[in-house]
């Protein structure tokens, strides 16, 4: 059994002094430490974490950490919670991820999660069936999903870590969390996220009890894999997406974009706890379709794929036409996927939402699209559309539906919304946006908008 090497008095000040030394001198000094002190220092976040990654001083209620991809937000959150559980006196902690899988795979079991950052001599026990992490001193961290806000409606906590707050689909989970954050003498919450200009983030930026820290992906290049730097940073640096995802800027409306944040918020319908599929009974809809913008347009492009990282993202959006004549976007299931994977997702959603058909765009490679959907599920009816009009002419009427208040997003779809408010006519239109446009065009704009044929 591994014993815990206790940190001697003044160890924190020693770490601070070492942080100012050149790397070569630090290596020499570390070699002279005893094995116990060397092991203790290896898990001392006050030494290894940067100045921005240390908890801010002062009487704050929320610590909002806005940072780009790869900055180390997860490590920061895990280290902070570890500190609160080990020496901060916190005993009832909430860990809230965007989904249940994120809570488990990222916050707890991930490579930068709580189990990974805790030292062997004081590593807590993870109880998956109880959805909690338990330390030997009695501290307990309960794992929650922001997709299930109602689970936060009762439990009382004295601390919390919310990860990727800006991408939560059910923002009411934040309200439920705060209502239960009343334990101990000084309950606080740390929220780590890549920023998006959603109302909650904007409100926190103005909240006098919220301390905001910012960091960019470039500040952690030394610890990022070369593949990430080559494929992600080099691809997006200098772009609007890069400003948000790498530089952690909160971007507002784009001049010339067909959609605005205000337009989306004014027409949004909050999704209930069970998800958009239960917002309305099925008989409220006269039609429901699953629209697909395939990532591969021709057999030649499909054959050119060499590895999974080359697979493009497939746009997959579900929308329904209500008896009130309004259009409702119910799901955005877009993701990076191979042909059979996106076809399987689309046909599965056909069953989940009791849809009328799948709509698939084909400007090239029509036979491939049709055969792939048939392979996934031959019984699903498919309507293949061949987009003859320009992107602007197809998107403008759909944007007008939102402007008139007759088209709605049911819940939050962060990536789709990013594409809506950032796409400017003249640029290549993105996959999620295209799929949404195809769906609402089919449901609301009548025949003749696109040339199409049904299989």
Buried (B, 14 or more C-beta within 10 A) or exposed (E): EEEEBEBEEEBEEBBEEBBEEEEEEBEEBEEEEEEBBEBBBEBBBBBBBEEBBBBEEEEBBBBBBBBBBBBBBBBBBBBBBBBBBBEBBBBBBBBBBBBBEBBBBBBBBBEBBBBBBBBEBBBBEBEEEEBBBBBEEEBBBBBBBBBBBEBBBEBEBBBBBBBBBBBBBBBBBBEBBBEBBEBBEEBBBBBBBBBBBBEBBBEBBEBEEBBBBBBBBBBBEEEBEEEBBEEBBEEBBEEBBBBBBBBBBBBEBBEEBBBBBEBBEEBBBEBBBEBBBEBBEEEEBEBBBBBBBBBBBBEEBBEEBEEEEEBBBBBBBBBBBBEEEBBBBBBBBBBBBBBEBBBBBBBBBBEBBEBBBBBBBBEBBBEBBBEBBBEBBEEBEBBBBEBEEEBBEBBBBBBEBBBEEBBBBBBBBBBBBBBBBBBEBEEEBBBBBBBBBBBBBBBBBEEEBBEBEEB
